[in-house]
C-alpha cells in the first residue's frame, strides 16, 4: 500500500481536520464521507473533495473494499458504535477524543481493536502542540527533578459557543464535560506525570447555564435575543438556558496518581478568556505556561547544581495548521502508523484511562465529592492489570493470542502479554536510568545510607553462605565445603526429638501471651498521653514510662529477683503481711510466663508508644474542633478520630510482631531468667539453639533449628501481610 484511502464518519465542525489527509498526490486521500444530516454531505464534498462519495448510512462505507481507514469525528455518544463497526469491518481507525462516554464502551472498543489486527489511534492532538511538547521535554530532562504535583486551570471562555448551545449540554450525550472537554487535559496530566490517576474526588455544579427555558427555544426566536449575553446566531443556536441542560459548567477535580503524584484540574465555562494554565512542580523546580504569551517559565530551586542558579523562559515557536499546528502532525502520524508501522505518541489505552478518570470524577462530583477509585484496565475475563506506571498501560491486546512473538520496539512481556512503554523506552533501562539519575542528584543522601547498606550486606546477607551447614554434618577441621551432606537429617532429628514439643509449645505460648497482653498497651498509653493537656505532667509521664527501656536486661532481671525473692522480696513480704505463704515466683514454672511477659510490658511500653504518639501528631486539629462543635465527648473523639488515624501504624506493627511469633521473646532475658527449676516453661527455640549450638558444639543441628524458625516466621509474615492487604488497604508490600 502506497496511499491510504480514507472514509470519514461525522462531517460536522471537527470533520474539517480531514483536509490534512486529503493529499491526492501524497500518501492519503479522502474518498468517502457519512453523516446523518443531509445538508452536510454536499457541503463536505465542496470543502474537502468534490469526487468523494457521501452517504447517510456509514455502513455502506464500511462495506467498501477500497477504503483502508476510517476517521471518526461523530458525536461522542456515537464513537463506540462507529469504532467497533469499523474495526470489525477490517479498517484502520482514527477516533476523536473522548474515546467513548463510558468506561465499558472504551473497553468494548479496545477488545474490538485487539481482535482486528488493525491500527487504532486516539485524537489526542494536544500531545503534538509545541507548548506541551516543550513542557514534556523539560520534565523528561530532569530540570525540575521528580514531578510531585500538577495543577491545571482551564478557562473555557467559549463554553456557550461550543457546548451549551448544542448536544454537549446533556449528560446522555457526553456523560460530563470532564470527558468531552477535560479528557485532553487529563491525558496531558498522565503524560507529564508518567502515570495514571488511581482515585479522584470532584466538586462541581451548573452555576451559570441551564434553567427553565423551553427545550425547543432557539436564539433567533427568543424575545430576549437583543439583551441576552449568550445569544448566538451561527450554526449552534439552541438556548443555553434550556431545561434539559444537566452538564456541570464549573468543576474541580483532585487526583492521586501512580507514585503518589497529586494533581488538580479546574474547568469553568463562563470565563471572559480562553486559555489553559499548567503548573508542574518537581523536587528541584516548577514549570508554568502562559498560552496568551506563548511562553513556558521554569523556576529553579537551589539544588546545589548549576541549573539551580537561574530561571529560564522558553518562547514557543508558532506552528502552521489548526490547533497550533497539532492537527497536521497527528494526521501525518496516523498515516505513518498504517504505512510505516510508526508508534503513536498516545495509545488508545491512554484514551481509555482519561475517560475512566473523567467518569470517576463525574461520579464523585454528583455524589457530593466522595473519593472514587478509577476503574482499572481489565482484559476480558481477567483480573485488573497493574497500574504501577504508564508503561504498563499500553498492553497490546492484539498480541495476547501470540504472546511469544518477537517484541515490537519499546515493548516487554508482562504475564505473557506484550506491553508497550508509553514513553517508548524499555522499562528495565528506564528504571536503571532513573536510579542512576537519582544517585547523581542525591549522592550525599546515598553516601549517608551507604554504611547501613554495608552493615546489612556484611552481617545479614554474607552470613547466609553458612546456612548450608544446616544440611551437612559440619566438622570444623573439614570446613563448610568439606563437610558431608546429610540433607534433612538434622530436621528429622529435631522433629522426633524429646524437646520438640516443649520448645514449640513454650515459644508459641510466650509469643502469643505477649502479643495479646502486650501489643495493645503502648497504643492505649499513647492515646492517654495524647489527651494530657498539662505540659509538665505530660513530660513527667513520658519520662517515667520511657525510662525502663534504657535499663539493661541484666538490671531488669536483677530487679525481678530482688522484688520476688522468697526471703527479702517486697512482694512476698506483702503476702506474708496478709497471712499468706511465700511464693517461689522465680523457680515455679507456672509463674514464669506471666513474670516474663509482665516485666517485658513494663520494660517496653513507654518506648513502644513513641511511634503511636508520632502518628497522632498528624491528626488534623480541625477534626477535633468539628467533633467538639457536634457535641462529641473525649471518648467519642478518641474512638472516631484518633484510633482511625493511627490504625495504619497499628496494622504495620502488628504484621511485624506476628512475623516474629516464633522468636519466643528476648534471648538474653530468657537466659538470665532461666534455670533448671523452670526449664519446662522457659525453654524456647532460641534458648534450645543456644544450648545445643554453643553449649553442645552441634553447629549443624543448631543451624537447622534456627533455619526452621526463620522459615516459619517468614511464612507467618507473608500470610498476615496478605490478609491485611485483602481486609484493608494497609500492608508492608
Beta strands, then each sheet from edge to edge (+ up, - down):
strand 1: 4-9
strand 2: 28-34
strand 3: 53-55
strand 4: 69-72
strand 5: 92-96
strand 6: 120-123
strand 7: 147-155
strand 8: 197-205
strand 9: 250-257
strand 10: 262-268
strand 11: 275-282
strand 12: 285-290
strand 13: 295-300
strand 14: 312-315
strand 15: 372-373
strand 16: 394-395
strand 17: 411-414
strand 18: 417-420
strand 19: 472-473
strand 20: 484-485
sheet 1: 3+ 2+ 1+ 4+ 5+ 6+
sheet 2: 14+ 13- 12+ 11- 7+ 10+ 9- 8+ 15-
sheet 3: 16+ 18- 17+
sheet 4: 19+ 20-
end
